[in-house]
Each structure stands twice: as C-alpha cells, then as structure tokens.
Amino acid sequence: MIKGKTALVTGSTSGIGLGIARALAAEGANVMLNGFGDAGAIDALRRGLAEEFKVKVGFNDADISRPAAIHAMVRAAAAELGGVDILVNNAGIQHTAPVETFPPERWDAVIAINLSSNFHAIQAVMPEMKRRNWGRIINIASAHGLVASAQKAAYVTAKHGVVGLTKVVALETATTGITCNAICPGWVLTPLVQKQIDDRAARESIPVEKAKLDLVSEKQPSHEFVTPGEIGALAVFLCSDAAAQIRGASLSIDGGWTAQ
Ligand code: NAD
C-alpha cells in the first residue's frame, strides 16, 4: 500500500525515528532521513537501508529548530524522492529540572524541537498532500502527551501541545484522504532514555542495570520497554487503508502506563 510513496521521518538517525524509517522502507516506501550524527555513519545507514529494502533513501541534515530549514528539507525531499506522502514528526529532545530552576533556553529549545517543528513541517507538506488528496501525518508524542511527570515542564507541555495540534489538523483534513494521528510511546530504550538511566544510576549510586529496571517498572505495569520496531509497525498500520478513518487519535503504546 505504501510502496513507492515518499516518507520524511525527522530525527531518524537514531532510536524510534530509525525504527520507523526501517519499517516504512521495509514496506517499499522511499525515505528521507533527518537528524544529527557522524556523517560517515549516517551515510552507511542510508546505503544500508537502500540496499536491504531496494528503496531510495536520502538524508537531510536540517536542524528542525529552524523553520526555514524544515521548509528547505521538504523541498529537497520532493526534488529527490517526490512530494512527501508520509510525514513522521519524530525528532525530540529532553531536559529535566524543577520548574523554578528550568533554564529558559532549554525550555525554548524543547518547545521549538518537540512542538513547533511539527507545526512547521505540517504546514510545509500540506499543499502537496492536498493536491494528491492522500497523506499520512504521524506525530510522535509520548505518554507525556497524556499525563505528566515532575521535572519535565517543557517536555510535557510540548507533548500535550502535539496531541492538541494533531486533533486540529485531523479536523481540518477530515473530509480528505489525509489523516493525522499521534503515537504516544511509553519508555523506549534509546539514547534519549539511556541518558536518564545513567543520570539516575549516578544520582542514586546504584548499578545502571538496576536504574534501568527501576525506571521502566515505576511507570510501566509490563516492566518492559517498548521497542522502536513495535512503534514502526504501528506507524505502518496508520499508513494503511485500514487506518483511513483513524483521525485525530492519540494511540498509546506504553506497557499500560496510562491505563493506571
Ligand atoms: P533519540 O535521542 O534516540 O533520537 C532523536 C533523534 O532526533 C536523533 O536522530 C537526533 O539526531 C534527532 N534530533 C535531535 N534534535 C534535532 C534537531 N534539532 N533537528 C533534527 N534532528 C534532531 O530519541 P528517541 O528516544 O528515539 O526519541 C524520538 C522521539 O520519540 C522524540 O520525540 C521523543 O520525545 C519521543 N519519545 C521517546 C520515548 C522514549 O522512551 N525514548 C518515549 C516517548 C516519546
């Protein structure tokens, strides 16, 4: 169903974004990767995906905190691979601190990267999706788009914002072939979370393995991490015909976290 379509996945050089890019490529979509990292490693990743799944894979190093760079990336994807049919707003960062000492520049960065980038990317892809009357917009929110945790003022605010933006875009596209939904993962063991585990181990003077189990168990009744592959499979389903009437939903994939 998505064979030959063009997917742009922000923040796909690592973690969840890479899992989603792999899953879409495996279904035959051509993929534009985005994110930061070592140029040689990213090129090897790009070539590896293209070879394994026999699809076109591009890379754009846009810093998505810059709206002009997002618009340029969407133009580059169109020129290289064809207009964007599937947009996955995935890139995100974290910063933890109590609200009274939260550095204002980290607040601005989290809001720009985790929330405003979704708005700018949606604005950039919408004309072409409307012209084709087909599109899939998938915003990677979080369990923190639905519930809060202490020390995460900017992240929780941004992710709740993503859930709201998702609903508005879904309503505005409700009579078209474009759908917009959010995926709300619980803990996924990626570099973003490994940093929080390492910080916790240091803070509590406990082994990293114990910090890892404590972190996942205190939120997820399953006591197990969600995997990037599982999130990729959900994204593929949202791109299918069967998901055509899933609109404005926030789909939890969180080991039971938000069922409590
Ligand atoms: P990650 O740190 O492994 O990957 C983040 C990706 O975003 C990387 O490719 C990085 O290069 C890219 N990136 C960061 N800043 C960027 C910028 N300014 N411009 C372009 N690219 C940028 O993180 P992850 O855990 O895979 O998280 C991906 C998304 O999933 C984020 O939105 C995160 O909030 C969300 N999420 C993660 C978890 C989790 O437990 N890991 C849970 C829920 C939601």
Residues whose N, C-alpha, C, O or C-beta is under 5 A from the ligand:
A	BS01	NAD	G11 S12 T13 S14 G15 I16 G17 N34 G35 F36 A62 D63 I64 S65 N90 A91 G92 I113 I140 A141 S142 A143 P185 G186 W187 V188 T190 P191 L192 V193
